[in-house]
Amino acid sequence: MKVLLATDGSPDSLAAAVFVGELAHTIPVDLTLVTISFEPKESSIQPWIPEWSAKEKELAQKTLKATADQVGDACHSLVMLHESGDFVPKILKLARTLNADLIVLGAKGHSMLHRLLLGSVSDSVATHANCSVLVVRTSKTKDKPTKNVAIGYDDSIPSKQAVAEFMKQQWPIETQVNLISVAQLPFHNVSQMYDFVVPKLDDKQIEHVKLAADRALSQITTRHPNTKAIVEQAFHIGEALVKIAEENSADLLIVGDHGHGMLDELLLGSTTKYVLRHAHTSVWISRSRPDQTVK
């Protein structure tokens, strides 16, 4: 598995490195570790630039070493790179060049100014990458291995990809897995605007969701017997996934890039983006590369 880990030495970046080291104990990982420095405009003639650049290079080497130490020696191969320029374009371009299977980065970095001006680096990378993206939060990963995984499942191709990618990683057999399926209720603002009773889902609609979840459950339990399916009715799929994952103390929440529910996406923001921004745990966004097919 080709993994690109972007780091700036922040706590979340170091937690991401620990996660990669854990992952490398389950499957062979070829890791490229990169840190990216801000690059002044080429036309700038400020006298402080040479000294500042030298200090940036020194800091970059320290950041790479500290991150590599957190990864450990489990990776099949390790390459360390220091780049300069705009963070998001550099990460995305490098991922494409490497043909990466997975980009890993922390949910929050040191660069507050960059986030205020351009938005979250992790959010931008997760939105525009052409491969899977893992965004790690320290609150659920520090000083302990991943033992509890939640997977959002709606029987769509992306959610099937999420299950397949989870199975591919060969997590320890004792890993607790919660397969979460949400039967979406009709959009609730309609009833608020027109003051009529929202029709409930009938038994056949609920049973359809349960049957789809059971099919995925039977696949996962072949390797992870500590797996259960959770089916819940909710207006907002992303909100339900975040709530259920937190209630079940998930260390990691895996979701496909897209799901069902175009109305939900148009009016409330995509389920994937909602989960990424509101989950209290690390989030793995499973996405097929253009050269991959999922049936």
C-alpha positions as CSV (number, residue, x, y, z in Angstrom):
1,M,0.0,0.0,0.0
2,K,1.4,3.4,-1.0
3,V,0.8,6.0,1.8
4,L,1.6,9.7,1.7
5,L,1.8,11.2,5.2
6,A,1.9,15.0,5.4
7,T,3.2,16.4,8.6
8,D,4.0,19.7,10.2
9,G,5.0,18.3,13.6
10,S,1.7,19.2,15.3
11,P,0.1,16.8,17.8
12,D,-2.4,15.6,15.2
13,S,0.4,15.0,12.7
14,L,2.3,12.9,15.2
15,A,-0.8,11.0,16.0
16,A,-1.3,10.3,12.3
17,A,2.3,8.9,12.2
18,V,1.4,6.5,15.1
19,F,-1.6,5.4,13.1
20,V,0.5,4.7,10.0
21,G,2.9,2.7,12.1
22,E,0.0,0.7,13.4
23,L,-1.3,0.2,9.8
24,A,2.1,-1.0,8.7
25,H,1.9,-3.9,11.1
26,T,-1.2,-5.3,9.3
27,I,-0.1,-4.8,5.6
28,P,3.1,-3.8,3.8
29,V,3.3,0.0,3.6
30,D,5.5,2.1,1.3
31,L,5.5,5.4,3.1
32,T,6.4,8.8,1.7
33,L,6.7,11.3,4.5
34,V,6.5,15.0,3.5
35,T,6.6,18.3,5.3
36,I,5.9,21.5,3.4
37,S,7.3,25.0,4.1
38,F,5.8,28.3,3.2
39,E,7.5,29.8,0.1
40,P,8.0,33.6,-0.2
41,K,7.3,35.1,-3.5
42,E,10.2,34.8,-5.9
43,S,10.3,38.5,-6.5
44,S,10.8,39.3,-2.9
45,I,14.1,40.9,-1.9
46,Q,13.6,41.0,1.8
47,P,17.0,40.6,3.5
48,W,15.7,38.1,6.1
49,I,14.8,35.5,3.5
50,P,18.1,33.5,3.3
51,E,18.3,33.2,7.1
52,W,14.6,32.3,7.4
53,S,14.9,29.7,4.6
54,A,17.9,28.1,6.4
55,K,15.9,27.9,9.6
56,E,12.9,26.4,7.8
57,K,15.1,23.6,6.3
58,E,16.5,22.9,9.8
59,L,13.0,22.8,11.3
60,A,11.8,20.6,8.4
61,Q,14.5,18.0,9.1
62,K,13.6,17.9,12.8
63,T,9.9,17.6,11.9
64,L,10.6,14.7,9.5
65,K,12.7,12.9,12.0
66,A,10.2,13.3,14.9
67,T,7.4,12.0,12.7
68,A,9.5,9.1,11.4
69,D,10.2,8.2,15.0
70,Q,6.5,8.0,15.7
71,V,5.9,5.8,12.7
72,G,8.6,3.3,13.9
73,D,10.3,0.7,11.7
74,A,7.3,-1.3,10.6
75,C,7.0,0.2,7.1
76,H,8.3,-1.7,4.0
77,S,10.0,1.5,2.8
78,L,10.3,5.1,3.9
79,V,11.1,8.2,1.9
80,M,11.3,11.6,3.5
81,L,10.7,14.8,1.5
82,H,10.9,18.5,2.2
83,E,8.8,20.6,-0.2
84,S,7.9,24.3,-0.3
85,G,4.9,26.1,-1.6
86,D,1.1,26.0,-1.2
87,F,0.2,23.1,1.1
88,V,-2.9,21.7,-0.5
89,P,-1.7,21.8,-4.2
90,K,1.6,20.3,-3.2
91,I,0.0,17.4,-1.3
92,L,-2.4,16.6,-4.1
93,K,0.2,16.8,-6.8
94,L,2.6,14.5,-4.8
95,A,-0.2,12.0,-4.2
96,R,-0.9,11.8,-7.9
97,T,2.8,11.5,-8.8
98,L,3.2,8.7,-6.3
99,N,0.0,7.1,-7.3
100,A,-0.8,7.0,-3.6
101,D,-3.5,4.7,-2.2
102,L,-4.0,6.8,0.9
103,I,-3.2,10.3,2.1
104,V,-2.8,10.6,5.9
105,L,-2.7,13.9,7.7
106,G,-3.7,15.5,11.0
107,A,-7.0,17.2,11.5
108,K,-5.3,20.4,12.8
109,G,-1.9,21.8,12.1
110,H,0.3,24.6,13.3
111,S,-0.5,27.0,10.6
112,M,-3.4,29.0,12.0
113,L,-3.0,31.8,9.4
114,H,-3.2,29.3,6.5
115,R,-6.5,27.9,7.9
116,L,-8.0,31.3,8.4
117,L,-7.3,32.4,4.9
118,L,-7.8,29.3,2.9
119,G,-9.8,26.9,5.1
120,S,-8.7,23.7,6.7
121,V,-5.9,21.9,4.9
122,S,-7.3,18.5,5.8
123,D,-10.8,19.5,4.6
124,S,-9.4,20.7,1.2
125,V,-7.2,17.7,0.7
126,A,-10.1,15.3,1.6
127,T,-12.4,17.1,-0.8
128,H,-10.0,17.2,-3.8
129,A,-7.8,14.1,-3.5
130,N,-8.3,11.3,-6.1
131,C,-7.5,8.6,-3.5
132,S,-8.6,7.7,0.0
133,V,-7.8,10.2,2.8
134,L,-7.4,9.5,6.5
135,V,-7.7,12.5,8.8
136,V,-6.4,11.8,12.3
137,R,-7.5,13.4,15.5
138,T,-5.5,13.0,18.7
139,S,-8.4,12.7,21.0
140,K,-9.1,9.1,20.0
141,T,-5.7,7.9,19.0
142,K,-3.2,9.1,21.6
143,D,-1.3,6.3,23.4
144,K,-3.6,3.5,22.4
145,P,-4.2,1.3,19.3
146,T,-7.3,1.4,17.2
147,K,-9.7,-1.2,18.6
148,N,-13.1,0.1,17.7
149,V,-14.0,0.9,14.1
150,A,-17.3,2.3,12.8
151,I,-18.3,2.0,9.1
152,G,-21.0,4.0,7.5
153,Y,-23.0,1.8,5.1
154,D,-25.9,2.5,2.7
155,D,-25.4,-0.2,0.1
156,S,-24.1,2.3,-2.4
157,I,-20.9,1.5,-4.4
158,P,-18.8,4.0,-2.3
159,S,-20.0,2.4,0.9
160,K,-19.1,-1.1,-0.5
161,Q,-15.7,0.4,-1.3
162,A,-15.4,1.5,2.3
163,V,-16.1,-2.1,3.5
164,A,-13.7,-3.6,1.0
165,E,-10.9,-1.1,1.9
166,F,-11.4,-1.9,5.6
167,M,-11.2,-5.6,5.0
168,K,-8.1,-5.1,2.8
169,Q,-6.1,-3.6,5.8
170,Q,-6.3,-6.9,7.8
171,W,-7.1,-5.3,11.2
172,P,-6.6,-7.6,14.2
173,I,-9.3,-10.2,14.5
174,E,-10.4,-8.8,17.9
175,T,-11.2,-5.4,16.5
176,Q,-14.8,-4.3,17.4
177,V,-16.7,-3.2,14.2
178,N,-20.0,-1.3,14.1
179,L,-21.6,-1.2,10.7
180,I,-23.9,1.8,10.8
181,S,-26.8,2.1,8.4
182,V,-29.2,5.1,8.5
183,A,-32.7,4.9,7.1
184,Q,-33.3,8.5,6.1
185,L,-36.6,10.1,7.1
186,P,-38.2,12.7,4.8
187,F,-36.6,16.1,5.0
188,H,-37.9,17.6,8.2
189,N,-37.9,21.3,7.2
190,V,-40.8,20.5,4.8
191,S,-43.1,19.7,7.7
192,Q,-41.9,22.9,9.5
193,M,-42.7,25.1,6.6
194,Y,-46.1,23.6,5.7
195,D,-47.2,22.3,9.1
196,F,-48.2,18.7,8.2
197,V,-47.2,15.4,9.7
198,V,-44.1,13.8,8.3
199,P,-44.9,10.3,7.0
200,K,-42.9,7.6,8.8
201,L,-40.9,4.9,7.0
202,D,-42.9,1.7,6.7
203,D,-41.8,-1.7,7.7
204,K,-40.7,-2.7,4.1
205,Q,-38.5,0.4,3.8
206,I,-36.8,-0.4,7.2
207,E,-36.4,-4.0,6.2
208,H,-34.7,-3.1,3.0
209,V,-32.1,-1.1,4.9
210,K,-31.6,-4.0,7.4
211,L,-31.2,-6.6,4.7
212,A,-28.5,-4.5,3.0
213,A,-26.7,-4.1,6.3
214,D,-26.9,-7.8,7.0
215,R,-25.3,-8.7,3.7
216,A,-22.3,-6.4,4.5
217,L,-22.3,-7.8,8.0
218,S,-21.9,-11.4,6.8
219,Q,-18.9,-10.3,4.8
220,I,-17.2,-8.5,7.7
221,T,-17.8,-11.3,10.3
222,T,-15.8,-13.8,8.2
223,R,-12.8,-12.0,9.6
224,H,-14.1,-9.9,12.5
225,P,-16.6,-11.8,14.7
226,N,-17.0,-8.8,17.0
227,T,-19.1,-7.0,14.5
228,K,-22.7,-5.8,14.8
229,A,-25.0,-3.9,12.5
230,I,-26.7,-0.7,13.8
231,V,-29.8,0.5,11.9
232,E,-31.3,3.9,12.9
233,Q,-33.8,6.2,11.4
234,A,-32.8,9.9,11.2
235,F,-33.3,13.0,9.1
236,H,-29.6,13.7,8.7
237,I,-27.4,10.8,7.8
238,G,-24.1,12.5,8.7
239,E,-25.4,13.7,12.0
240,A,-26.6,10.1,12.8
241,L,-23.2,8.6,11.8
242,V,-21.3,11.0,14.1
243,K,-23.7,10.5,17.0
244,I,-23.7,6.7,16.8
245,A,-19.9,6.5,16.3
246,E,-19.4,8.6,19.4
247,E,-21.9,6.7,21.5
248,N,-20.0,3.5,20.7
249,S,-16.6,5.0,21.5
250,A,-15.3,4.5,17.9
251,D,-11.6,5.2,17.4
252,L,-12.1,5.5,13.6
253,L,-15.1,6.2,11.4
254,I,-14.9,5.0,7.8
255,V,-17.2,6.5,5.1
256,G,-17.4,6.3,1.3
257,D,-16.9,9.4,-0.8
258,H,-20.6,9.7,-1.7
259,G,-23.8,8.1,-0.6
260,H,-27.5,8.3,-1.3
261,G,-29.6,11.3,-0.6
262,M,-29.1,14.1,-3.1
263,L,-31.6,16.4,-1.3
264,D,-29.6,16.0,1.9
265,E,-26.4,16.9,0.0
266,L,-27.9,20.0,-1.7
267,L,-29.5,21.5,1.4
268,L,-27.3,20.4,4.3
269,G,-23.9,19.6,2.8
270,S,-22.6,16.2,1.8
271,T,-22.6,13.4,4.3
272,T,-18.9,12.9,3.9
273,K,-18.1,16.6,4.5
274,Y,-20.4,16.7,7.5
275,V,-18.7,13.6,9.1
276,L,-15.2,15.0,8.4
277,R,-16.0,18.3,10.1
278,H,-18.1,17.2,13.0
279,A,-16.8,13.7,14.0
280,H,-14.9,13.5,17.3
281,T,-12.8,10.7,16.1
282,S,-10.4,10.0,13.2
283,V,-12.1,9.8,9.8
284,W,-11.1,7.6,6.8
285,I,-12.7,8.7,3.6
286,S,-12.7,5.7,1.2
287,R,-12.3,6.6,-2.4
288,S,-11.6,4.5,-5.5
289,R,-8.8,5.8,-7.7
290,P,-9.5,6.3,-11.4
291,D,-7.6,3.1,-12.1
292,Q,-9.6,1.0,-9.7
293,T,-13.1,-0.4,-10.1
294,V,-15.5,-1.5,-7.4
295,K,-18.4,-3.8,-8.1
